[in-house]
Amino acid sequence: MLHFPVFLDLKGRVALVLGTGEVAERKAALLRQAGAEIRFAATFAPALLESCAIAIGADAAEPELLALAEACRARGIPVNVVDKPTLCTALMPAIVDREPMTIAISTGGAAPVLARQVRQRIEAVLPMGLGRVAALADRFKSAVRRRLPDLVARRRFLDAALSGPAADLAMAGRDAEADRAFVRALDGADAAPPGIVHLVGAGPGAGDLLTLRALRLLGEADVIVHDRLGTEAVLELARRDAERIFVGKSRANHCLAQEEINALLVRLARAGKRVVRLKGGDPLIFGRGGEEAEALAEAGIACEVVPGVTAALACAAGAGIPLTHRDCARAVTFVTGHRRDGKVDVSGLVRPGQTLAIYMGITMLREIRDGLVGQGLDPATPAAVVERGGTPQQRVLRGTLETVAAEAQAWVQGGPALLLVGEAVGRGSHAWAQAPLAA
């Protein structure tokens, strides 16, 4: 974050606009909208800063702008000099106004035109009546606090109420009906709502590969319990004040044992928390989501599973590898690279016309090769290892089962990796085998 965003209360306060011309008038008009009293000047003098809350430099000579910036810095007064970011201590953002809601967009002075384009996109999707919903919440702020003194209960109620019937009526301008609907909802609100755990698939770690439901739940969670598999970019999309608990695991190196994670989820839910258990890929494909769901059910805790893009899909798409192909692969098999006891079992996996997607198999790759070859698979069968598949850091090692098994352990760089084996692995159109764009 290059600059910390903040909103200034300028009602009845003086704003200096240095310069004359169209740009200065536009800046002054924005400041007037915020209630500021405008002090215009064509040339700078230090006395002009008396009682100023903010100063804007526009359409003035360079020496005047330099003097303004220096004096404002000395006095601690926010100053914005148009098109000269090095002289600024405050930036004028592109603004979306849904009073009392205000959205500001800034590129730190790097690309004001881009900020304007983003503003236009936001304007297109946000209803004009959204400010009425904020006003509805404001009218009942004190009543909500009295009725629901507990912060978690209050947040849970507002999450539902501000996207429910009362909000719809407010956006339509039917304020009296909106107020009645809000009161009914508040009267029926649970002052101690039960906790719930959402087992959410984070996909491969790219934020734009999350499901819409996963994104919504990340915004509503009180606590996020997350692992190590590519969730950094996804966590950036979560509610800023949600508690975050890391419980990551790698093979034979557990931050918390699975039983401890299960107990943690139960304890948090019993405290009334809305918990997102964020898991790389899909929760129910080698993510131990089934074990956690069983533990929650035994404890009587409500649980929802939200699927995510599993590693095989993300890796195959990113590497340009079709998992199925009419000419050579009519099935795909997802398999773990080792059993719970740490041993390799490939029995029954060698069949014609399929692709093997082997998770967590790098450390045991030579044993997997030996087992597959022992079952009759040709060691020259096309194979690939995809590391951090579906993210901007994706890497692909291509070859045969024999060559990949010999090279992969020295090639991988510590990220999650998937092994793909089968005739279809050699059929992909590598024109679309590119690292994804950054989320």
Contacts in CASP RR format, 6 or more apart in sequence:
PFRMAT RR
TARGET T0000
AUTHOR 0000-0000-0000
METHOD contacts of the structure
MODEL  1
MLHFPVFLDLKGRVALVLGTGEVAERKAALLRQAGAEIRFAATFAPALLE
SCAIAIGADAAEPELLALAEACRARGIPVNVVDKPTLCTALMPAIVDREP
MTIAISTGGAAPVLARQVRQRIEAVLPMGLGRVAALADRFKSAVRRRLPD
LVARRRFLDAALSGPAADLAMAGRDAEADRAFVRALDGADAAPPGIVHLV
GAGPGAGDLLTLRALRLLGEADVIVHDRLGTEAVLELARRDAERIFVGKS
RANHCLAQEEINALLVRLARAGKRVVRLKGGDPLIFGRGGEEAEALAEAG
IACEVVPGVTAALACAAGAGIPLTHRDCARAVTFVTGHRRDGKVDVSGLV
RPGQTLAIYMGITMLREIRDGLVGQGLDPATPAAVVERGGTPQQRVLRGT
LETVAAEAQAWVQGGPALLLVGEAVGRGSHAWAQAPLAA
2 108 0 8 1.000
3 91 0 8 1.000
3 106 0 8 1.000
3 108 0 8 1.000
5 93 0 8 1.000
5 104 0 8 1.000
5 106 0 8 1.000
7 102 0 8 1.000
7 104 0 8 1.000
8 34 0 8 1.000
8 53 0 8 1.000
8 54 0 8 1.000
8 78 0 8 1.000
10 31 0 8 1.000
10 34 0 8 1.000
10 35 0 8 1.000
10 36 0 8 1.000
10 53 0 8 1.000
10 54 0 8 1.000
11 34 0 8 1.000
11 35 0 8 1.000
11 36 0 8 1.000
12 35 0 8 1.000
12 36 0 8 1.000
12 37 0 8 1.000
13 35 0 8 1.000
13 36 0 8 1.000
13 37 0 8 1.000
13 51 0 8 1.000
13 53 0 8 1.000
14 36 0 8 1.000
14 37 0 8 1.000
14 38 0 8 1.000
14 39 0 8 1.000
14 51 0 8 1.000
14 52 0 8 1.000
14 53 0 8 1.000
15 28 0 8 1.000
15 31 0 8 1.000
15 36 0 8 1.000
15 37 0 8 1.000
15 38 0 8 1.000
15 39 0 8 1.000
15 52 0 8 1.000
15 53 0 8 1.000
15 54 0 8 1.000
15 55 0 8 1.000
15 56 0 8 1.000
16 39 0 8 1.000
16 41 0 8 1.000
16 48 0 8 1.000
16 49 0 8 1.000
16 52 0 8 1.000
16 54 0 8 1.000
16 55 0 8 1.000
16 56 0 8 1.000
16 68 0 8 1.000
17 24 0 8 1.000
17 27 0 8 1.000
17 28 0 8 1.000
17 31 0 8 1.000
17 38 0 8 1.000
17 39 0 8 1.000
17 40 0 8 1.000
17 41 0 8 1.000
17 55 0 8 1.000
17 56 0 8 1.000
17 57 0 8 1.000
17 58 0 8 1.000
18 24 0 8 1.000
18 41 0 8 1.000
18 42 0 8 1.000
18 43 0 8 1.000
18 44 0 8 1.000
18 48 0 8 1.000
18 55 0 8 1.000
18 56 0 8 1.000
18 57 0 8 1.000
18 58 0 8 1.000
18 60 0 8 1.000
18 64 0 8 1.000
18 65 0 8 1.000
18 68 0 8 1.000
19 40 0 8 1.000
19 41 0 8 1.000
19 42 0 8 1.000
19 57 0 8 1.000
19 58 0 8 1.000
19 59 0 8 1.000
19 60 0 8 1.000
19 64 0 8 1.000
20 40 0 8 1.000
20 42 0 8 1.000
20 59 0 8 1.000
20 60 0 8 1.000
21 58 0 8 1.000
21 59 0 8 1.000
22 59 0 8 1.000
23 58 0 8 1.000
23 59 0 8 1.000
23 82 0 8 1.000
24 40 0 8 1.000
24 56 0 8 1.000
24 57 0 8 1.000
24 58 0 8 1.000
24 59 0 8 1.000
27 56 0 8 1.000
27 57 0 8 1.000
27 58 0 8 1.000
27 80 0 8 1.000
27 82 0 8 1.000
27 92 0 8 1.000
28 38 0 8 1.000
28 40 0 8 1.000
28 56 0 8 1.000
30 92 0 8 1.000
30 95 0 8 1.000
31 38 0 8 1.000
31 54 0 8 1.000
31 56 0 8 1.000
32 38 0 8 1.000
33 97 0 8 1.000
36 53 0 8 1.000
36 54 0 8 1.000
39 48 0 8 1.000
39 52 0 8 1.000
41 48 0 8 1.000
42 60 0 8 1.000
43 60 0 8 1.000
43 61 0 8 1.000
43 64 0 8 1.000
44 60 0 8 1.000
44 64 0 8 1.000
44 65 0 8 1.000
44 67 0 8 1.000
44 68 0 8 1.000
44 71 0 8 1.000
46 71 0 8 1.000
49 55 0 8 1.000
49 71 0 8 1.000
49 72 0 8 1.000
49 75 0 8 1.000
49 77 0 8 1.000
52 77 0 8 1.000
53 77 0 8 1.000
53 78 0 8 1.000
54 77 0 8 1.000
54 78 0 8 1.000
54 79 0 8 1.000
54 80 0 8 1.000
54 90 0 8 1.000
55 68 0 8 1.000
55 72 0 8 1.000
55 77 0 8 1.000
55 78 0 8 1.000
55 79 0 8 1.000
55 80 0 8 1.000
56 79 0 8 1.000
56 80 0 8 1.000
56 81 0 8 1.000
56 82 0 8 1.000
56 92 0 8 1.000
57 65 0 8 1.000
57 68 0 8 1.000
57 79 0 8 1.000
57 80 0 8 1.000
57 81 0 8 1.000
57 82 0 8 1.000
58 81 0 8 1.000
58 82 0 8 1.000
59 82 0 8 1.000
60 68 0 8 1.000
65 81 0 8 1.000
65 84 0 8 1.000
65 87 0 8 1.000
66 87 0 8 1.000
68 79 0 8 1.000
68 81 0 8 1.000
69 79 0 8 1.000
69 81 0 8 1.000
69 84 0 8 1.000
69 87 0 8 1.000
69 88 0 8 1.000
71 77 0 8 1.000
72 78 0 8 1.000
72 79 0 8 1.000
72 89 0 8 1.000
73 79 0 8 1.000
73 89 0 8 1.000
76 89 0 8 1.000
78 89 0 8 1.000
78 90 0 8 1.000
79 87 0 8 1.000
79 88 0 8 1.000
79 89 0 8 1.000
79 90 0 8 1.000
80 88 0 8 1.000
80 89 0 8 1.000
80 90 0 8 1.000
80 91 0 8 1.000
80 92 0 8 1.000
81 87 0 8 1.000
81 88 0 8 1.000
82 92 0 8 1.000
85 91 0 8 1.000
85 108 0 8 1.000
85 109 0 8 1.000
85 110 0 8 1.000
91 106 0 8 1.000
91 108 0 8 1.000
91 109 0 8 1.000
93 104 0 8 1.000
93 105 0 8 1.000
93 106 0 8 1.000
93 115 0 8 1.000
94 104 0 8 1.000
94 105 0 8 1.000
94 106 0 8 1.000
94 112 0 8 1.000
94 115 0 8 1.000
94 116 0 8 1.000
94 118 0 8 1.000
94 119 0 8 1.000
95 102 0 8 1.000
95 103 0 8 1.000
95 104 0 8 1.000
95 105 0 8 1.000
95 119 0 8 1.000
96 102 0 8 1.000
96 103 0 8 1.000
96 104 0 8 1.000
96 105 0 8 1.000
96 119 0 8 1.000
96 122 0 8 1.000
96 123 0 8 1.000
96 126 0 8 1.000
98 126 0 8 1.000
98 128 0 8 1.000
98 129 0 8 1.000
98 130 0 8 1.000
98 131 0 8 1.000
98 134 0 8 1.000
99 131 0 8 1.000
100 131 0 8 1.000
100 134 0 8 1.000
100 135 0 8 1.000
100 138 0 8 1.000
101 130 0 8 1.000
101 131 0 8 1.000
101 134 0 8 1.000
103 122 0 8 1.000
103 126 0 8 1.000
105 115 0 8 1.000
105 118 0 8 1.000
105 119 0 8 1.000
105 122 0 8 1.000
106 115 0 8 1.000
107 114 0 8 1.000
107 115 0 8 1.000
127 171 0 8 1.000
129 170 0 8 1.000
129 171 0 8 1.000
129 173 0 8 1.000
130 171 0 8 1.000
132 170 0 8 1.000
132 171 0 8 1.000
132 173 0 8 1.000
132 175 0 8 1.000
132 178 0 8 1.000
133 162 0 8 1.000
133 167 0 8 1.000
133 170 0 8 1.000
133 171 0 8 1.000
135 170 0 8 1.000
136 162 0 8 1.000
136 166 0 8 1.000
136 167 0 8 1.000
136 170 0 8 1.000
136 175 0 8 1.000
136 178 0 8 1.000
136 179 0 8 1.000
136 182 0 8 1.000
137 144 0 8 1.000
137 158 0 8 1.000
137 162 0 8 1.000
139 179 0 8 1.000
140 179 0 8 1.000
140 182 0 8 1.000
140 183 0 8 1.000
140 186 0 8 1.000
143 186 0 8 1.000
144 154 0 8 1.000
144 157 0 8 1.000
144 158 0 8 1.000
144 186 0 8 1.000
145 154 0 8 1.000
147 186 0 8 1.000
147 189 0 8 1.000
147 191 0 8 1.000
148 154 0 8 1.000
148 157 0 8 1.000
148 186 0 8 1.000
148 189 0 8 1.000
148 191 0 8 1.000
149 191 0 8 1.000
150 191 0 8 1.000
150 192 0 8 1.000
152 193 0 8 1.000
152 222 0 8 1.000
152 272 0 8 1.000
152 273 0 8 1.000
152 274 0 8 1.000
153 189 0 8 1.000
153 190 0 8 1.000
153 191 0 8 1.000
153 192 0 8 1.000
153 193 0 8 1.000
155 222 0 8 1.000
156 190 0 8 1.000
156 193 0 8 1.000
156 274 0 8 1.000
157 185 0 8 1.000
157 186 0 8 1.000
157 189 0 8 1.000
157 190 0 8 1.000
159 220 0 8 1.000
160 185 0 8 1.000
161 167 0 8 1.000
161 182 0 8 1.000
161 185 0 8 1.000
161 186 0 8 1.000
164 185 0 8 1.000
165 181 0 8 1.000
165 185 0 8 1.000
166 178 0 8 1.000
166 179 0 8 1.000
166 181 0 8 1.000
166 182 0 8 1.000
166 185 0 8 1.000
167 178 0 8 1.000
169 175 0 8 1.000
169 177 0 8 1.000
169 178 0 8 1.000
169 181 0 8 1.000
170 178 0 8 1.000
192 272 0 8 1.000
193 272 0 8 1.000
194 269 0 8 1.000
194 272 0 8 1.000
194 302 0 8 1.000
195 268 0 8 1.000
195 269 0 8 1.000
195 270 0 8 1.000
195 271 0 8 1.000
195 272 0 8 1.000
195 273 0 8 1.000
195 274 0 8 1.000
195 275 0 8 1.000
195 301 0 8 1.000
195 302 0 8 1.000
196 269 0 8 1.000
196 274 0 8 1.000
196 275 0 8 1.000
196 301 0 8 1.000
196 302 0 8 1.000
196 303 0 8 1.000
196 304 0 8 1.000
197 265 0 8 1.000
197 268 0 8 1.000
197 269 0 8 1.000
197 275 0 8 1.000
197 276 0 8 1.000
197 277 0 8 1.000
197 292 0 8 1.000
197 296 0 8 1.000
197 301 0 8 1.000
197 302 0 8 1.000
197 303 0 8 1.000
197 304 0 8 1.000
198 217 0 8 1.000
198 221 0 8 1.000
198 274 0 8 1.000
198 275 0 8 1.000
198 276 0 8 1.000
198 277 0 8 1.000
198 303 0 8 1.000
198 304 0 8 1.000
198 305 0 8 1.000
198 306 0 8 1.000
199 277 0 8 1.000
199 279 0 8 1.000
199 283 0 8 1.000
199 284 0 8 1.000
199 289 0 8 1.000
199 292 0 8 1.000
199 293 0 8 1.000
199 303 0 8 1.000
199 304 0 8 1.000
199 305 0 8 1.000
199 306 0 8 1.000
200 214 0 8 1.000
200 217 0 8 1.000
200 218 0 8 1.000
200 276 0 8 1.000
200 277 0 8 1.000
200 278 0 8 1.000
200 279 0 8 1.000
200 283 0 8 1.000
200 306 0 8 1.000
200 308 0 8 1.000
201 211 0 8 1.000
201 214 0 8 1.000
201 278 0 8 1.000
201 279 0 8 1.000
201 280 0 8 1.000
201 281 0 8 1.000
201 282 0 8 1.000
201 283 0 8 1.000
201 306 0 8 1.000
201 307 0 8 1.000
201 308 0 8 1.000
202 210 0 8 1.000
202 214 0 8 1.000
202 226 0 8 1.000
202 229 0 8 1.000
202 230 0 8 1.000
202 231 0 8 1.000
202 234 0 8 1.000
202 278 0 8 1.000
202 279 0 8 1.000
202 280 0 8 1.000
202 281 0 8 1.000
202 308 0 8 1.000
203 209 0 8 1.000
203 210 0 8 1.000
203 234 0 8 1.000
203 280 0 8 1.000
203 281 0 8 1.000
203 282 0 8 1.000
203 308 0 8 1.000
203 309 0 8 1.000
203 310 0 8 1.000
203 314 0 8 1.000
204 230 0 8 1.000
204 280 0 8 1.000
204 281 0 8 1.000
204 309 0 8 1.000
204 311 0 8 1.000
204 314 0 8 1.000
204 315 0 8 1.000
204 388 0 8 1.000
204 389 0 8 1.000
204 390 0 8 1.000
204 391 0 8 1.000
205 229 0 8 1.000
205 230 0 8 1.000
205 231 0 8 1.000
205 232 0 8 1.000
205 233 0 8 1.000
205 234 0 8 1.000
205 280 0 8 1.000
205 281 0 8 1.000
205 390 0 8 1.000
205 391 0 8 1.000
205 439 0 8 1.000
206 233 0 8 1.000
206 314 0 8 1.000
206 390 0 8 1.000
206 391 0 8 1.000
206 392 0 8 1.000
206 436 0 8 1.000
206 439 0 8 1.000
207 233 0 8 1.000
207 234 0 8 1.000
207 236 0 8 1.000
207 237 0 8 1.000
207 439 0 8 1.000
208 439 0 8 1.000
209 309 0 8 1.000
209 314 0 8 1.000
209 390 0 8 1.000
209 439 0 8 1.000
210 218 0 8 1.000
210 234 0 8 1.000
210 237 0 8 1.000
210 308 0 8 1.000
211 306 0 8 1.000
211 307 0 8 1.000
211 308 0 8 1.000
213 306 0 8 1.000
214 306 0 8 1.000
214 308 0 8 1.000
215 237 0 8 1.000
217 276 0 8 1.000
217 306 0 8 1.000
218 224 0 8 1.000
218 234 0 8 1.000
218 237 0 8 1.000
218 238 0 8 1.000
218 239 0 8 1.000
218 242 0 8 1.000
218 276 0 8 1.000
218 278 0 8 1.000
219 237 0 8 1.000
219 238 0 8 1.000
219 239 0 8 1.000
219 242 0 8 1.000
220 239 0 8 1.000
220 274 0 8 1.000
221 238 0 8 1.000
221 239 0 8 1.000
221 242 0 8 1.000
221 274 0 8 1.000
221 275 0 8 1.000
221 276 0 8 1.000
222 242 0 8 1.000
222 243 0 8 1.000
222 272 0 8 1.000
222 273 0 8 1.000
222 274 0 8 1.000
222 275 0 8 1.000
223 242 0 8 1.000
223 243 0 8 1.000
223 244 0 8 1.000
223 245 0 8 1.000
223 268 0 8 1.000
223 273 0 8 1.000
223 274 0 8 1.000
223 275 0 8 1.000
223 276 0 8 1.000
224 235 0 8 1.000
224 238 0 8 1.000
224 242 0 8 1.000
224 243 0 8 1.000
224 244 0 8 1.000
224 245 0 8 1.000
224 275 0 8 1.000
224 276 0 8 1.000
224 278 0 8 1.000
225 245 0 8 1.000
225 247 0 8 1.000
225 261 0 8 1.000
225 264 0 8 1.000
225 265 0 8 1.000
225 268 0 8 1.000
225 275 0 8 1.000
225 276 0 8 1.000
225 277 0 8 1.000
225 278 0 8 1.000
226 235 0 8 1.000
226 244 0 8 1.000
226 245 0 8 1.000
226 246 0 8 1.000
226 247 0 8 1.000
226 248 0 8 1.000
226 277 0 8 1.000
226 278 0 8 1.000
226 279 0 8 1.000
227 246 0 8 1.000
227 247 0 8 1.000
227 248 0 8 1.000
227 249 0 8 1.000
227 278 0 8 1.000
227 279 0 8 1.000
227 280 0 8 1.000
228 246 0 8 1.000
228 248 0 8 1.000
228 249 0 8 1.000
228 250 0 8 1.000
229 279 0 8 1.000
229 280 0 8 1.000
229 281 0 8 1.000
229 416 0 8 1.000
230 280 0 8 1.000
230 388 0 8 1.000
230 391 0 8 1.000
230 416 0 8 1.000
231 278 0 8 1.000
231 280 0 8 1.000
233 391 0 8 1.000
233 439 0 8 1.000
234 278 0 8 1.000
235 244 0 8 1.000
235 278 0 8 1.000
238 244 0 8 1.000
238 276 0 8 1.000
242 276 0 8 1.000
245 264 0 8 1.000
246 255 0 8 1.000
247 255 0 8 1.000
247 256 0 8 1.000
247 260 0 8 1.000
247 261 0 8 1.000
247 264 0 8 1.000
248 254 0 8 1.000
248 255 0 8 1.000
248 256 0 8 1.000
249 255 0 8 1.000
249 256 0 8 1.000
251 338 0 8 1.000
251 360 0 8 1.000
251 363 0 8 1.000
256 264 0 8 1.000
258 288 0 8 1.000
258 291 0 8 1.000
258 292 0 8 1.000
261 292 0 8 1.000
262 291 0 8 1.000
262 292 0 8 1.000
262 295 0 8 1.000
262 296 0 8 1.000
263 295 0 8 1.000
265 275 0 8 1.000
265 277 0 8 1.000
265 292 0 8 1.000
265 295 0 8 1.000
265 296 0 8 1.000
265 301 0 8 1.000
266 295 0 8 1.000
266 296 0 8 1.000
266 299 0 8 1.000
266 301 0 8 1.000
268 275 0 8 1.000
269 275 0 8 1.000
269 296 0 8 1.000
269 299 0 8 1.000
269 301 0 8 1.000
269 302 0 8 1.000
270 299 0 8 1.000
270 301 0 8 1.000
277 283 0 8 1.000
277 289 0 8 1.000
277 292 0 8 1.000
279 287 0 8 1.000
279 288 0 8 1.000
279 289 0 8 1.000
280 287 0 8 1.000
281 287 0 8 1.000
281 308 0 8 1.000
281 309 0 8 1.000
281 310 0 8 1.000
281 311 0 8 1.000
281 314 0 8 1.000
282 307 0 8 1.000
282 308 0 8 1.000
282 309 0 8 1.000
282 310 0 8 1.000
283 289 0 8 1.000
283 290 0 8 1.000
283 292 0 8 1.000
283 305 0 8 1.000
283 306 0 8 1.000
283 307 0 8 1.000
283 308 0 8 1.000
284 290 0 8 1.000
284 305 0 8 1.000
284 307 0 8 1.000
285 310 0 8 1.000
285 311 0 8 1.000
285 334 0 8 1.000
285 359 0 8 1.000
286 334 0 8 1.000
286 336 0 8 1.000
286 359 0 8 1.000
286 360 0 8 1.000
289 305 0 8 1.000
292 303 0 8 1.000
293 303 0 8 1.000
293 305 0 8 1.000
296 302 0 8 1.000
296 303 0 8 1.000
297 303 0 8 1.000
310 334 0 8 1.000
311 357 0 8 1.000
311 359 0 8 1.000
311 389 0 8 1.000
311 416 0 8 1.000
311 418 0 8 1.000
312 323 0 8 1.000
312 332 0 8 1.000
312 334 0 8 1.000
312 357 0 8 1.000
312 359 0 8 1.000
312 418 0 8 1.000
312 420 0 8 1.000
313 323 0 8 1.000
314 389 0 8 1.000
314 390 0 8 1.000
315 321 0 8 1.000
315 357 0 8 1.000
315 386 0 8 1.000
315 389 0 8 1.000
315 390 0 8 1.000
315 394 0 8 1.000
315 418 0 8 1.000
315 420 0 8 1.000
316 322 0 8 1.000
316 323 0 8 1.000
316 357 0 8 1.000
316 386 0 8 1.000
316 420 0 8 1.000
317 390 0 8 1.000
318 386 0 8 1.000
318 389 0 8 1.000
318 390 0 8 1.000
318 394 0 8 1.000
318 432 0 8 1.000
318 433 0 8 1.000
318 434 0 8 1.000
318 435 0 8 1.000
318 436 0 8 1.000
319 384 0 8 1.000
319 386 0 8 1.000
319 389 0 8 1.000
319 394 0 8 1.000
319 396 0 8 1.000
319 420 0 8 1.000
319 433 0 8 1.000
320 428 0 8 1.000
320 429 0 8 1.000
320 430 0 8 1.000
320 432 0 8 1.000
320 433 0 8 1.000
321 384 0 8 1.000
321 386 0 8 1.000
321 420 0 8 1.000
321 424 0 8 1.000
321 425 0 8 1.000
321 426 0 8 1.000
321 427 0 8 1.000
321 428 0 8 1.000
321 433 0 8 1.000
322 329 0 8 1.000
322 424 0 8 1.000
322 427 0 8 1.000
322 428 0 8 1.000
323 329 0 8 1.000
323 332 0 8 1.000
323 355 0 8 1.000
323 357 0 8 1.000
323 420 0 8 1.000
323 424 0 8 1.000
324 330 0 8 1.000
324 331 0 8 1.000
324 332 0 8 1.000
324 355 0 8 1.000
324 424 0 8 1.000
325 423 0 8 1.000
325 424 0 8 1.000
325 427 0 8 1.000
327 427 0 8 1.000
328 353 0 8 1.000
328 422 0 8 1.000
328 423 0 8 1.000
328 424 0 8 1.000
328 427 0 8 1.000
329 353 0 8 1.000
329 354 0 8 1.000
329 355 0 8 1.000
329 422 0 8 1.000
329 423 0 8 1.000
329 424 0 8 1.000
330 353 0 8 1.000
330 354 0 8 1.000
331 351 0 8 1.000
331 353 0 8 1.000
331 354 0 8 1.000
331 355 0 8 1.000
332 354 0 8 1.000
332 355 0 8 1.000
332 356 0 8 1.000
332 357 0 8 1.000
333 349 0 8 1.000
333 354 0 8 1.000
333 355 0 8 1.000
333 356 0 8 1.000
333 357 0 8 1.000
334 357 0 8 1.000
334 359 0 8 1.000
335 346 0 8 1.000
335 349 0 8 1.000
335 356 0 8 1.000
335 357 0 8 1.000
335 358 0 8 1.000
335 359 0 8 1.000
336 358 0 8 1.000
336 359 0 8 1.000
336 360 0 8 1.000
336 361 0 8 1.000
337 344 0 8 1.000
337 358 0 8 1.000
337 359 0 8 1.000
337 360 0 8 1.000
337 361 0 8 1.000
337 364 0 8 1.000
337 368 0 8 1.000
338 344 0 8 1.000
338 360 0 8 1.000
338 361 0 8 1.000
338 363 0 8 1.000
338 364 0 8 1.000
339 345 0 8 1.000
342 364 0 8 1.000
344 364 0 8 1.000
344 367 0 8 1.000
344 368 0 8 1.000
344 371 0 8 1.000
346 368 0 8 1.000
346 371 0 8 1.000
346 372 0 8 1.000
346 375 0 8 1.000
347 375 0 8 1.000
348 375 0 8 1.000
349 356 0 8 1.000
349 372 0 8 1.000
349 375 0 8 1.000
350 372 0 8 1.000
350 375 0 8 1.000
350 376 0 8 1.000
350 377 0 8 1.000
353 423 0 8 1.000
354 422 0 8 1.000
355 420 0 8 1.000
355 421 0 8 1.000
355 422 0 8 1.000
355 423 0 8 1.000
355 424 0 8 1.000
355 425 0 8 1.000
356 372 0 8 1.000
356 419 0 8 1.000
356 420 0 8 1.000
356 421 0 8 1.000
356 422 0 8 1.000
357 418 0 8 1.000
357 419 0 8 1.000
357 420 0 8 1.000
358 368 0 8 1.000
358 418 0 8 1.000
358 419 0 8 1.000
358 420 0 8 1.000
358 421 0 8 1.000
359 418 0 8 1.000
361 368 0 8 1.000
361 417 0 8 1.000
361 419 0 8 1.000
362 385 0 8 1.000
362 408 0 8 1.000
362 409 0 8 1.000
362 412 0 8 1.000
362 417 0 8 1.000
362 419 0 8 1.000
363 409 0 8 1.000
365 404 0 8 1.000
365 405 0 8 1.000
365 408 0 8 1.000
365 409 0 8 1.000
365 419 0 8 1.000
366 405 0 8 1.000
368 405 0 8 1.000
368 419 0 8 1.000
369 379 0 8 1.000
369 401 0 8 1.000
369 402 0 8 1.000
369 405 0 8 1.000
372 401 0 8 1.000
372 421 0 8 1.000
373 379 0 8 1.000
373 401 0 8 1.000
377 401 0 8 1.000
377 421 0 8 1.000
378 401 0 8 1.000
379 400 0 8 1.000
379 401 0 8 1.000
379 402 0 8 1.000
380 400 0 8 1.000
380 401 0 8 1.000
380 402 0 8 1.000
381 400 0 8 1.000
381 401 0 8 1.000
381 421 0 8 1.000
381 422 0 8 1.000
381 423 0 8 1.000
381 425 0 8 1.000
382 398 0 8 1.000
382 399 0 8 1.000
382 400 0 8 1.000
382 401 0 8 1.000
382 421 0 8 1.000
382 422 0 8 1.000
382 423 0 8 1.000
382 424 0 8 1.000
382 425 0 8 1.000
382 426 0 8 1.000
382 427 0 8 1.000
383 398 0 8 1.000
383 399 0 8 1.000
383 400 0 8 1.000
383 401 0 8 1.000
383 403 0 8 1.000
383 404 0 8 1.000
383 405 0 8 1.000
383 419 0 8 1.000
383 420 0 8 1.000
383 421 0 8 1.000
383 422 0 8 1.000
383 425 0 8 1.000
384 396 0 8 1.000
384 397 0 8 1.000
384 398 0 8 1.000
384 399 0 8 1.000
384 404 0 8 1.000
384 419 0 8 1.000
384 420 0 8 1.000
384 425 0 8 1.000
385 396 0 8 1.000
385 397 0 8 1.000
385 404 0 8 1.000
385 408 0 8 1.000
385 411 0 8 1.000
385 412 0 8 1.000
385 417 0 8 1.000
385 418 0 8 1.000
385 419 0 8 1.000
385 420 0 8 1.000
386 394 0 8 1.000
386 395 0 8 1.000
386 396 0 8 1.000
386 397 0 8 1.000
386 417 0 8 1.000
386 418 0 8 1.000
386 420 0 8 1.000
387 393 0 8 1.000
387 394 0 8 1.000
387 395 0 8 1.000
387 396 0 8 1.000
387 397 0 8 1.000
387 412 0 8 1.000
387 413 0 8 1.000
387 414 0 8 1.000
387 415 0 8 1.000
387 416 0 8 1.000
387 417 0 8 1.000
388 394 0 8 1.000
388 395 0 8 1.000
388 415 0 8 1.000
388 416 0 8 1.000
388 417 0 8 1.000
389 416 0 8 1.000
389 418 0 8 1.000
390 435 0 8 1.000
390 436 0 8 1.000
391 435 0 8 1.000
391 436 0 8 1.000
392 435 0 8 1.000
392 436 0 8 1.000
392 437 0 8 1.000
392 438 0 8 1.000
392 439 0 8 1.000
393 435 0 8 1.000
394 435 0 8 1.000
394 436 0 8 1.000
395 413 0 8 1.000
396 433 0 8 1.000
397 404 0 8 1.000
397 407 0 8 1.000
397 408 0 8 1.000
397 411 0 8 1.000
398 404 0 8 1.000
398 425 0 8 1.000
398 426 0 8 1.000
401 421 0 8 1.000
404 419 0 8 1.000
408 417 0 8 1.000
408 419 0 8 1.000
END
